[in-house]
Amino acid sequence: MTNILIYTIFSIATLGLYLWHFKNSDIEIGLIKGFVFGGSVSSYKGDEVSTNYLDIYFGLVVISFIWDE
């Protein structure tokens, strides 16, 4: 059980560092009303710019990564 938690935290931290360093993503941390676990990925293509969103939900906290391509 401990290995699963360590691997999950390490994977999310590695993904976050990759997005922040190589994709120049903005990181936002917010609160959620109620308990939610999981994540979502979405993208929006506007005028010649594609904006990508990765939301990771941890209980009452959401960490969002936003970057343009």
C-alpha positions as CSV (number, residue, x, y, z in Angstrom):
1,M,0.0,0.0,0.0
2,T,2.8,2.4,0.8
3,N,4.5,1.7,-2.5
4,I,1.3,2.5,-4.4
5,L,1.1,5.9,-2.6
6,I,4.7,6.7,-3.1
7,Y,4.5,5.8,-6.8
8,T,1.4,7.9,-7.3
9,I,2.9,11.0,-5.6
10,F,6.2,10.6,-7.4
11,S,4.4,10.2,-10.8
12,I,2.2,13.3,-10.2
13,A,5.2,15.3,-9.1
14,T,7.3,14.2,-12.1
15,L,4.4,15.1,-14.5
16,G,4.0,18.5,-12.8
17,L,7.7,19.3,-13.1
18,Y,7.7,18.2,-16.7
19,L,4.7,20.4,-17.6
20,W,6.0,23.4,-15.6
21,H,9.6,23.2,-16.9
22,F,9.2,22.0,-20.5
23,K,5.7,23.2,-21.4
24,N,5.9,26.5,-19.3
25,S,2.6,25.7,-17.7
26,D,0.9,27.9,-15.1
27,I,0.1,26.1,-11.9
28,E,-3.1,27.0,-10.0
29,I,-4.2,25.5,-6.7
30,G,-7.9,25.8,-5.7
31,L,-10.4,24.4,-3.3
32,I,-13.4,22.2,-4.2
33,K,-16.7,22.0,-2.4
34,G,-16.9,18.4,-1.3
35,F,-14.6,15.4,-1.7
36,V,-13.5,14.6,-5.2
37,F,-10.7,12.2,-6.3
38,G,-9.3,11.8,-9.8
39,G,-8.4,14.1,-12.6
40,S,-9.5,15.5,-16.0
41,V,-7.8,16.6,-19.2
42,S,-9.2,19.0,-21.7
43,S,-8.1,21.3,-24.4
44,Y,-9.4,24.4,-26.1
45,K,-8.3,25.6,-29.5
46,G,-8.9,29.3,-30.0
47,D,-7.4,31.6,-32.7
48,E,-4.2,29.8,-33.7
49,V,-3.4,28.9,-30.1
50,S,-4.2,25.6,-28.4
51,T,-4.7,25.8,-24.6
52,N,-4.4,22.6,-22.6
53,Y,-5.7,22.0,-19.1
54,L,-4.8,19.2,-16.7
55,D,-6.7,19.1,-13.4
56,I,-5.8,16.7,-10.7
57,Y,-8.3,16.4,-7.8
58,F,-7.1,15.5,-4.3
59,G,-10.1,15.4,-1.9
60,L,-10.9,19.1,-1.3
61,V,-8.0,20.5,-3.4
62,V,-7.5,20.8,-7.1
63,I,-4.2,21.4,-8.8
64,S,-4.5,22.7,-12.4
65,F,-1.7,22.9,-15.0
66,I,-2.5,25.3,-17.9
67,W,-0.2,25.6,-21.0
68,D,-0.4,26.8,-24.6
69,E,1.0,25.1,-27.6
